[in-house]
Amino acid sequence: MSILHVNKNNFDSVKTSEKPVLLDFYADWCGPCRMVSPIVEEIAEENPQYLIAKINVDQEPELAQRFGVFSIPTLTVIKNGNILSQSAGLKSKAEILSMLA
């Protein structure tokens, strides 16, 4: 499964997904974001039961504000529009998968 790049125009389709959604809030200039990105991509490839989405905070500040993102990377898991878990900072693959479980 590929990663969906989310913006305010397509966010409603993500919000209403039947699958658990992992939102990766990032910025291109962020070192820790670049470190977590390959892990998120690997999870997307190996776990089609999840919808994996990336949100660039520089391009989508409204979405970042809506989710209370103050530092990046921030990983947020939502289902049916509700936040199930949220965590800022660099995370291991196991930590990210445990957020989705």
C-alpha positions as CSV (number, residue, x, y, z in Angstrom):
1,M,0.0,0.0,0.0
2,S,1.3,3.4,-0.8
3,I,1.4,6.4,1.4
4,L,-1.3,9.1,0.9
5,H,-0.2,12.7,1.0
6,V,-2.9,14.6,2.8
7,N,-4.0,18.1,2.5
8,K,-7.1,20.0,3.6
9,N,-8.8,19.1,0.3
10,N,-8.6,15.3,0.7
11,F,-8.6,15.1,4.5
12,D,-12.3,14.3,4.8
13,S,-11.7,11.0,2.9
14,V,-9.0,10.1,5.3
15,K,-11.0,11.1,8.4
16,T,-13.9,8.8,7.4
17,S,-11.7,5.8,6.5
18,E,-12.9,2.4,7.8
19,K,-9.3,1.5,8.5
20,P,-7.1,2.9,11.3
21,V,-5.2,5.8,10.0
22,L,-1.6,6.7,10.9
23,L,-1.0,10.4,10.2
24,D,2.7,11.4,10.0
25,F,3.1,15.1,10.6
26,Y,6.5,16.2,9.2
27,A,8.5,18.8,7.4
28,D,11.1,18.4,4.7
29,W,13.8,20.2,6.7
30,C,13.3,18.1,9.8
31,G,16.1,15.6,10.5
32,P,14.1,13.3,12.9
33,C,11.2,13.4,10.3
34,R,13.6,12.1,7.6
35,M,14.7,9.3,10.0
36,V,11.1,8.2,10.8
37,S,9.9,8.4,7.1
38,P,11.5,5.1,5.9
39,I,10.0,3.3,8.9
40,V,6.5,4.7,8.1
41,E,7.0,3.7,4.5
42,E,7.9,0.2,5.5
43,I,4.9,-0.1,7.7
44,A,2.7,1.1,4.8
45,E,4.1,-1.6,2.5
46,E,3.7,-4.4,5.1
47,N,0.4,-3.5,6.6
48,P,-2.5,-2.9,4.1
49,Q,-5.0,-3.1,6.9
50,Y,-3.9,0.5,7.8
51,L,-4.1,3.7,5.9
52,I,-0.8,5.6,6.2
53,A,-0.9,9.3,5.5
54,K,1.7,12.1,5.6
55,I,0.9,15.7,6.3
56,N,3.6,18.4,5.6
57,V,3.1,20.9,8.4
58,D,4.6,23.7,6.3
59,Q,2.0,23.2,3.6
60,E,-0.9,22.3,5.9
61,P,-0.6,24.4,9.0
62,E,-4.4,24.3,9.6
63,L,-4.3,20.5,9.9
64,A,-1.3,20.6,12.2
65,Q,-3.1,23.1,14.4
66,R,-6.3,21.0,14.3
67,F,-4.4,18.1,15.7
68,G,-2.4,20.1,18.2
69,V,0.9,19.4,16.6
70,F,3.6,21.5,18.3
71,S,6.7,19.5,17.5
72,I,7.6,17.1,14.6
73,P,7.6,14.4,13.8
74,T,4.2,13.8,15.4
75,L,2.4,10.5,14.7
76,T,-1.3,10.4,15.3
77,V,-3.6,7.4,14.9
78,I,-7.3,8.1,14.1
79,K,-10.3,5.9,13.4
80,N,-13.7,7.1,12.5
81,G,-12.4,10.7,13.0
82,N,-11.4,10.1,16.6
83,I,-7.8,10.3,17.8
84,L,-6.8,7.0,19.4
85,S,-3.2,7.9,20.1
86,Q,-0.6,10.6,19.4
87,S,3.1,10.8,20.0
88,A,5.8,13.3,19.1
89,G,9.4,12.5,18.4
90,L,11.4,9.7,16.8
91,K,9.8,6.3,17.2
92,S,10.9,2.8,16.4
93,K,8.9,0.5,14.1
94,A,7.7,-1.5,17.1
95,E,6.6,1.7,18.9
96,I,4.6,2.9,15.9
97,L,3.0,-0.5,15.3
98,S,2.0,-0.6,19.0
99,M,0.2,2.7,18.5
100,L,-1.8,1.1,15.7
101,A,-2.7,-2.1,17.7
